[in-house]
């Protein structure tokens, strides 16, 4: 099984990120791989509006 992370993969948080108002279980989409061990993850509401765009480690 290939476990590599790539752009447009869907992911869920394993822990809260209070500074971003994100909670464990929130689902986001990988939108950029910085190549430095961080991934830009977009969290959007049901209307498609982005409400958080943090750089996260796997």
Order of alpha helices (4+ residues) and beta strands (2+ residues): beta-beta-beta-beta
